[in-house]
Amino acid sequence: MYQRTLDSGLTIRNTIAADVAALEQLQCTIFPTLSPAERITARHYLHHLELFPEGQFVVEDAGELIGMTTTMRYHLTMEDHSFLEISDGLWLNTHEPHGDWLYGLDMGVLTAYRGRGLAREMYRARQHLCRELGLKGQITVGMPNGYAEYADRLSLDDYYEKIVAGEINDPTVSTQQKIGFQPIRLIHQYLSDPQCGDGGVLMVLPVEQNV
């Protein structure tokens, strides 16, 4: 079981069954503009633990959960897909026990704890798991959460191109790039969230990359 205490005193560890009610509440707090149908519930979290317990992580501060990430094993797909399709309606039955990539389905940290490098620490925990399991690396679909500010003057495609060119700093995708994720392509209609224009950026982080 993974557990690491940071210099700040916060702990990153694998999720356990006792966490699921708090995680359901975190989903609502961290992703307020996300469609309710795309928020993970306590029942979903319990099923994830049955399928792939080593791939689920939380961040804890003195007993309070303040961050989380959900993953599964999968193959690298370049095809269009939505968040609900890839996660089997959030149940994770699409998890491939012998998949050669770690697909990160979500990651979130409470607003009060942002800016402390906690996302990087969770990516680091995921990268550690990739190496333990002999995987090729991580896949994620980053949410271009800054798009709402530009939606009245840029298409989502143009916004994506400007992120990749370094002309726009997106709060999520640009941060993931700094960590080492490589943008592959834009996926339209990945999820229902106006904050990111309903789209996502398919990205990979090879296992050789240090986080």
Secondary structure, DSSP 8 states (H G I E B T S, - for coil): --EEE-TTS-EEEE--GGGHHHHHHHHHHH-TTS-GGGS--HHHHHHHHHH-GGG-EEEEETTEEEEEEEEEEE----S---HHHHTTTTT-TT--TT-SEEEEEEEEE-GGGTTSSHHHHHHHHHHHHHHHHT--EEEEEE--TTGGGTTTT--HHHHHHHHHTTSS--TTHHHHHHHT-EEEEEETTSS--GGGTT-EEEEEEETTS--
